[in-house]
Amino acid sequence: MRNLNPGQAPIPASVLYSRATVDLTAGSVKLEEVPCRNLEDVLGGFGRSFQLLAERNVTDAYAPENPLIVNTGVLTGTEVMTGLRVYFSAYSPLKVSNKGLPAAMWSAGSGNFGSKMKWTGLDELIVTGRSGKPVYLLLTEGPHVEILPAADLVGKDTHGKIMHLAQKHPQGHVASIGQAGEAYKTNYMAAVALSTDNELKSKDDKCRFAGRGGMGSVMGSKGLLAIVAQVKDKPGKVTPAIRDLNRAISGGPGSAKFREADKQGMGGTWSNYEPMEKFHVVPQYNFRPLADGKVPLLFRENVEKEFVVKAESCYRCGINCHKNIYERKPDGSKGEFRAKFDYEPLDLLATNLGIDNPAEAWQLIKLVDNLGMDSISLGTTVGYVLDYNARHKDRPLLNGATFGQFDKIKWLMAETGMGRLPEIGRGVKRLADSLHEPGYAMQVKGLELPAYIPDTNPGYPWAIAGGHMSMATFLLLVMQGDTSLDYWVKAITERGLYQVRDDLLGVCKFAGMNHKQALESLKSVGLAVTQEELLAATRRSYLRGLALERKQGYEDSDYTLPAQVFEHPNPHLKTPNFVTPEFFRELKTKVWAVFDKEIAAL
Amino acid sequence: MSIRIAFPAQFAELTGGAGSVTVEATTVGEALARLTERYPALASYVWPRGASGVGGRAELNPVIVVFLNGEDVRHGGGLAAALRDGDELTVISAVEGG
């Protein structure tokens, strides 16, 4: 990216970003510099990609004209801590309106690939068309882009593809799909795996993921099995201002939740289990907490009786949010790597499925990671299958698995990852609709819910991508306990939507940057932006997401919650049951009164 | 005693953007009471439902954790822990998405 007026308020047209457009049908690559249209173009991430998606008419996510947009934020590849995010955007095969049209989505990931891509000189890669044979893209400094044959990658899992390509391209980092992405026709929830330094050095399967929305399936549909960015690292100058900023990020309250206890932290998202269990809101048995005392079996203190937990990190990040589980040897030392325990995969692939044994939990997490699927979408869909089978013992689905049956659950996940179970692979909305039992399918607008029960979050319908990473209302009831209409209208329209700010900038949400720190970060790369401008760009980007949903046929009936929330309140919850049909109707009216005006003015 | 209290971005939204404040207090509980008196919007985060007044705030909201000079107060005196001039409290949420 070149800013022709550094140090001043950015004039978008004076900021040029570098784009490669690859047509896999024609086998062509076009490189160009593109002037920005507005501040969100300058900042990048989904702020730019959603503007590009709005220009395309796509009715089939697997059509060659659906563009896969891979881009970074303006802070990716800089010395700002957690400045390493990369974004995959497209029309999603998984998230679909009731009219059957695919919704625009983005998915974000960490690891080293984003920084490497930025260091080649490329800000944005747009992939269209479809290759007749499996291929991968090689990005090198220039930037240059080559389309290369990938027959030797077919059938390898995420880690296998990454290690193969990393060996072939020294100093390269990889974005790849697993078998699930190759099975795109029957698996709409494939993720994109992103390599890490730790993975390449240790040879353990410690990649990161851009999981949501089936971006790995879109890659598979194009015959694109991986992308490699190969360039020497380009660490920048760490100025005193950046050093102080990074200290504040890595040691301050914003990231404290994700750090270890010896760094005044709470131990990561895994530690959500304990406070949430006090309210009985940890999902169990398909998002239906039971208050049965089993949730604590996967509290960290209990897992550490059997396993060694080590906090590790992405490239040059001081937060160490990865909580990696290792075998505990007889002498107490660390043995073989097992899996990474984060709250979402741990709950949705274990607790929510009636699996309370950490030895079984890590096997499921590892399996799903290696096959390359989104833990959230897969776990939630499998949860539905188990629930259906518990309700219909006389006519169960598939292998009849229900809650707690580890071997059967593992089989369902393995077969789905290999593309042999489209019932699961195509997501919970399609499955539940086909069975005419949608009420307990945990999805909103076609996308499976993360591990926060909808009974406590009427903000879900206004998330424009992942349910909790694009609308920060999912823990408010637990945090503040306010059930008033006015509170929730404001929570959605004035606060929660700013959750997406960091998905323009290229930094990780776990840095917990306040707005002041975000502005200092931008200043460090020569962008003098005010808080008002940053928030306005964030808000416009969010509103474009809602506008894009309308473009793809989303109507009032799409903006709802699973019927079970309204019809069968869970008596075990220790939170108020306030999401009634009347409340939700009023909430929609008031929220749309705010957003409709702004969308019209975009 | 002059005490600095730092808190994360989600709380800063409710304090007009301030990421930290300085209060006068002799115990952790008193410092937090001063905080929520100055910023009433933080009260529902810091104290359990229905708690009111300093006397009624004998415990924290279970979703909040407080560190005193880097140590979790739950392991060192709790809200009754004594403060010294220049001490720093960090208030963080015990729950976060991801």
Contacts between the chains, C-beta under 8 A, distances in Angstrom:
chain1	res1	chain2	res2	distance
A	252	B	6	6.7
A	252	B	8	7.9
A	252	B	90	8.0
A	253	B	6	5.0
A	253	B	7	5.4
A	253	B	8	4.3
A	253	B	19	7.7
A	253	B	90	5.0
A	253	B	91	7.0
A	253	B	92	5.2
A	254	B	8	4.7
A	254	B	9	5.5
A	256	B	8	7.1
A	256	B	67	7.5
A	256	B	90	6.5
A	256	B	92	4.4
A	257	B	8	7.8
A	257	B	92	5.9
A	257	B	93	6.3
A	257	B	94	7.5
A	257	B	95	7.9
A	257	B	96	4.3
A	258	B	96	7.3
A	258	B	98	7.7
A	261	B	72	7.4
A	264	B	67	5.1
A	264	B	70	4.5
A	264	B	71	7.7
A	264	B	72	7.9
A	264	B	90	6.8
A	266	B	65	6.1
A	266	B	92	6.7
A	266	B	94	6.1
A	268	B	98	8.0
A	269	B	96	6.1
A	269	B	97	7.1
A	269	B	98	4.1
A	271	B	94	6.9
A	272	B	94	7.7
A	272	B	95	5.0
A	272	B	96	7.0
A	274	B	94	7.5
A	275	B	62	5.2
A	275	B	63	4.9
A	275	B	94	4.3
A	275	B	95	5.3
A	276	B	95	6.1
A	278	B	62	4.8
A	279	B	62	7.8
A	321	B	98	7.8
A	342	B	98	6.1
A	343	B	97	7.9
A	343	B	98	6.1
A	344	B	98	6.7
A	450	B	97	7.3
A	452	B	97	7.5
A	468	B	97	4.4
A	469	B	97	6.7
A	469	B	98	8.0
A	472	B	10	7.5
A	472	B	97	7.3
A	474	B	97	6.1
A	475	B	63	7.7
A	475	B	93	7.8
A	475	B	95	5.1
A	475	B	96	7.6
A	475	B	97	6.8
A	478	B	63	5.7
A	478	B	95	6.3
A	479	B	44	7.8
A	479	B	45	5.8
A	479	B	61	7.7
A	479	B	63	5.3
A	479	B	93	6.7
A	479	B	95	7.0
A	480	B	44	4.2
A	480	B	45	6.0
A	481	B	44	6.2
A	481	B	49	5.0
A	482	B	44	6.5
A	495	B	13	6.1
A	509	B	97	7.8
A	509	B	98	7.4
A	510	B	96	7.8
A	510	B	98	6.6
A	512	B	8	5.2
A	512	B	9	5.5
A	512	B	10	8.0
A	513	B	9	6.5
A	514	B	8	7.5
A	514	B	9	3.9
A	514	B	12	4.9
A	514	B	17	7.4
A	514	B	19	5.2
A	515	B	9	7.3
A	515	B	12	7.7
A	515	B	17	6.6
A	516	B	17	6.9
A	516	B	19	6.8
A	531	B	17	7.8
